[in-house]
Amino acid sequence: MESELEIIKRKMLKEMLLKEGATKREATCPYDANGNSITFHENLAKCKLAIADFWAEWCVPCRLIEPIFESLAEKYRGKAAFLRVNIDENPDLAAEYQVMSIPTLIVFSRGKEFTRFIGYSPQLSRQIENVLERLL
C-alpha cells in the first residue's frame, strides 16, 4: 500500500509539472503590445494560434477595440499569442498582410491567416471568441 508521504509527493510533483507547463505556454504564446516586423514574425511562429490587432493612435474605432483585445488576451493567456501592430510605425507589416482599413484583427492558425475582422461591432468580442474556441 502506498504511504501518505508518497501520495503527497506525487500530488506535489503533478502540480509542479502542470505549473511549469502553464509557464512554458505563457512564454511561447506572448502578448506583444508593440510589435514590429521582427518580433511579429517571431511571435507568430511561437504559438499555434495568434491574433493580430492592426491599429493606429488616431483611429477612434481602434480605441474601442483595445479593451476587447486586452480582455481576450487575458482570458486566452498562454493559449494564443496576442500581437498589436501600429500601422503608422510598421507600414511594412500592414502592406504584407494587405491591411487596407483599420482596425483589422487577423486570426492566425499555425502561422497562416484563418480569418480577419475589419472595423468595430458590438458583437466583435463574441465573434472572435467563437473563432478562438473553434481553433483551440
Buried (B, 14 or more C-beta within 10 A) or exposed (E): EEEEEEEEEEEEEEEEEEEEEEEEBEEBBBBBBEBBEEBBBBBBEBBBBBBBBBBBEEBEBBBBBBEBBBEBBEEBBBBBBBBBBBBEBBEEBBEEBEBEEBBBBBBBBEEEEBBBBBBBEEEBBEEBBEBBEEBE
